[in-house]
Amino acid sequence: MPDNKKTEIKINVELDENNIPETMSWDAPDGGVKNQETKAFMLSMWDSKPQESMSINLWTKDMPVDEMKVFYHQTLVTMADNFERATGDKKMTETMKDFCDYFAEKMDITKK
């Protein structure tokens, strides 16, 4: 059996004295990403044994609330797009995107 290629994505988190993220960056050498600064990230993984999702959600203490609202909105839109690619369920995808539009309106982040 041939050796499978492996790659690594690395997330670096610098904490303050209270273990709150101050700075974060990430590396993905195969994607050309080296020490890319970020203020927030969400990582979800599926554990098929207990049929549960696991997640890590971090943001720096200086992440502005208005940027967090946009980050959540864009993440929701991405999840809807990924859901359609993964399942082919166009009807539910449209329902999810309707919610994304509602979310953007209520958060006052709609593009003008």
N, C-alpha and C positions, 0 to 999 in steps of 0.2 A: 504494500500500500504506500503510495507516495506521501511525502511529508506535506501537510497542509501549511499554507502560509499563515503566519500570525502577525498581528499588528497590535499596537497599544495606543490607547487614548488616555492621557494623564490629566488629572485635574489637581491644581495646586491651590491650597487654601492657607492664607496667613491669618492667624487668629490674634486677637488682642488678649489682654490679661484675664478677661472674662470668657474666653473661648468663643467670642463673636467674630465672624469673618470680617477682616479689614480689607483685604485684597484677595482676588482670585484670578487665576489664569489657567489656560489649558494648552495642551500640546497634542497634535495629531500628525506625526511626521509623514505618514503616507498621504495626507491631505494637504501638506505644505503649511501646516499651522504650527507655529513655534512661539510659545510664551504670549499667547493672545489674551489680553486682559478682558475680564468680564465682571459684571456686577451681580449677576444672578444666573443660576442654572437649575434645571429640573431634570432628573434622571429617573426613569421608570424601567423596571425589569419585571419579567414574569417568572414566577416560580411554579412550574407545572405540577409538582408533587402536591402541595396544599391548595393549588389553584388560586394563588394570591399574587397580587402585584406588590412590589416593594419599590420604595422611592427614596430618593435623596433630594431635598429641596433646600438650597442655600442662597442667600443674598447678602451682600455687604451692608454694613450699617449705614453707609452713605448712599444707598440706592434710593433715588427719589421716588415718592409715591406715584407721581404722574407717569414716570417711566415703568414702574411696576404694573400699572394698569394696562399700558400698551403691551408690555411683555406678556402678561396673561392673555390678552386678547389675541395676539399673534400666535401664542402657543395653542389656544383653543382652535384657531383657524387651521393651523398645521395639523392638529389632531384630527379634525374633520377630514382634511385632505388625505391623511394617512389611513384613516378608517375606510374611506372609499377604496383606496388602492388595495388595502388588506382584505376587504370583505366584498367589494363590488356592490354594496348596498347604497344605491343612489338616493333612495327615499329618506333613509335615516341621515345620510350625509347632508341633504338639503335641510332637514330639521335641525341638525347641529349648526349649520351655517346661519339659519334663521336666528338661533340663540346667539351666535357670535355677533350678528348685527344688533340684536337687542342689547347685549352686553356693552358693545361699543357706544350705543346711544345713551344708555344709562350712566356709563362712566364718562360721558362727554368727550369721547376720543374719536368720534367720527371724523373722517376727512372732509374738509370743507372745500 
